[in-house]
């Protein structure tokens, strides 16, 4: 079955600009743009403006310049960091991209250097939003679970992710509806970051417990401060959703090689898995891809779990638990026939989305809401 023949493709945008899927109302009222278009626009705008914003030094890791035994014996409260920015790598404008500050201890004989505090100079938004095991998990900066999904390190990085969103995101949004699609995209990204974090923590633990340099396949042994950015985890989740909804749709790999969408999606997952197991190039990024793919595989098959993500929209949102309580509480008394009918309609929304309702069911729900 082709894409255009499926029910979720036949659903056209409503007059208010949203799709017929569940929860489109509150978001679609904001603009004629779809959520997918907003995601693409935000990613592009952030990529354009971030390079012209001030750079910030982001602490990466500390490298002792004395023996590890002596370093472990030091009183950390005595350590001081000098203000000089020592250059390791600069960009074309002369900005220090990688560098270090000297860590020292004051002594009667003079300052004794004991370590180097390495840093990476990042554009402002990237410094505030990137995810890393150290900052996102160990420092409990949870906003980074979402912030990193709108940041990109290069034009090619941005281009390929936006191509994936442009060609496949709209299809998934038509099926899920605007609100659930946003929850789906963000959750896939979050699970990508969590997968990266889990494998990185596993690598740190394995290194701590092991007396040799043997690396366990599948774990990430990079520094916990290594940044993770990009929409790729969300894109992988969207690809897995597309493989489920329209597996036989033909896509052109690199705009040349025809391939089934399902084949492309699972081939990319296999490549990512192989890269992580063999600790290949960009293993950390591929770990994020796997987390996003696993989340996409699950949530497209269990869409009812997407409703709770935005329950804070409350009484105006037909997919929220608050709305369900509101409608059920319109009339005093027991659970009469009308209550049971409303319950059935709300259960149908939870299972299949707002677009699955008939005109009669929509009218019943609308009248019940207006009678509050």
Secondary structure, DSSP 8 states (H G I E B T S, - for coil): --GGGSHHHH----TTS--SSTTHHHHHTT-SS-HHHHHHHHHHHHHHHHTTS-EEEEEEEEEESS-HHHHHHS-GGG-EE-S--EEEEE-TTS-EEEEEEEEEE--TT--EEEEEEEEEEEEHHHHHH-B-IIIIIIS--TTHHHHGGG--SSHHHHHHHHHHIIIIIHHHHHHH-HHHHHHHHHHHHHHHHHHHHHHHHHHHHHHHH-SS----TT---S-TT--B--SHHHHHHHHHHHHHHSTT-EEEETTTEEEEHHHHHHHHHHHHHHHHHTT-TTHHHHHHHHHHHHHHHHHTT-GGGGGGGGGGGGGG-TTSHHHHHHHHTSS-SS--HHHHHHHHHHHHHHHH-GGG--HHHHHHHHHHHHT-
